[in-house]
């Protein structure tokens, strides 16, 4: 199994065509952003994404996992070697994900 660093490097390489994909480190994993929107992360050396409508449409039977204790359920992406699929997934999610909340905005 690939390490978290190898998994992250592979995912970032696959998504390089989307531009502005970043991954600041956090305890226990790495959060993944595309153009300022969180779409998933690397947890236990695996790519997991938010269960938004685009992700569910593209992976209706994918297993759901908890990335860490007390977290919300995420969808496990096992097709990380398919650049076209990953880019389609993240781009579709990006269009549906809410933007960053500005200070003072309701959650």
N, C-alpha and C positions, 0 to 999 in steps of 0.2 A: 504494500500500500504506500502511496506517495505521502511525504510529509506535508504538513500544512503549508510550508513555504513553497514546495514543489507544486502542490495543488493550486495555490494562489497564482504562482507564476504561469502555470498552464492556462488557467481561466482568464487571466489578464491578457495573455497572448491571443487566445481565441477571440476575445472581445475587443482587440486593439482597433478594429475598423470602426467601432462606434464612437471613438473619441471620448475623452474625459471620463474614463472609468478609473476609479480610485479605490483604495482599500486601506484606510488607517487601521492600525492594529488595535485590538482591544483584548481584555482578559478572556482567554479561552478560545479566541478565534479572530477573524477579520471581517469587518462589515464591508459590503460592496456597494458602491455608489456609481450611478451613471448620470452624468450631468447634474449632480447635486441631489439626486433622489436615491434613497436606499431601496435596493431591490432584493438583497439577500446577503449571504455571507459564507465564509468557510468555517465549518465547525466539525471537529473530529475528522479533519482531513477530507471533508466532503463539501460539495457545493449544495447549499440549500437556499431556496428563494421563497419570498412571500407568496401566500396562496391567493394572489389576486386573480381576477377573471381571465386574463391572458394566459397566465401560467396554468390554471386549471383547464382551459381549453386545449392548450398544447400538450399537457401531460395529465389527462383525466384519471389515469390509473396509477400514477406515481405514488410511492409511499410517502407518508407524512411522518415527520420526526420533530422532536423537541430539541432545539440546538443546545439548550442548557436548562438547568432547573428554573422553574417559574417563567419560562419563555412561552411565547405563542408558537403554535405549531407551524412548521415550515414544510415545503415540498422538497424532497430529495431529488436532485438532478443527477442522473447516472449517465447521461449522454454528453459528458463534458468534452469529448474529443471531436465533436461535430460542430465546427465553427459556424456553419450556416444556421444550424438549429439554435445554438446559443445566442447568436446575434438576433435572430428572429424573436426568441423568447424575451430577451432583455429589452429590445426595442418595443415590443408589444406591451410589456409591463410598464416601461417608462411612460408611454402615452397614457396609461390609466392611473399610475401612481400619483398621489397628491404631492404638491411641491412642499418645500420647507415652510414651516409655520414661522411667520414673522412675530417678533416680540409684541405681545398684547393681543394676538389673534386667538380666537377660541379654538380649542383642540377638537 
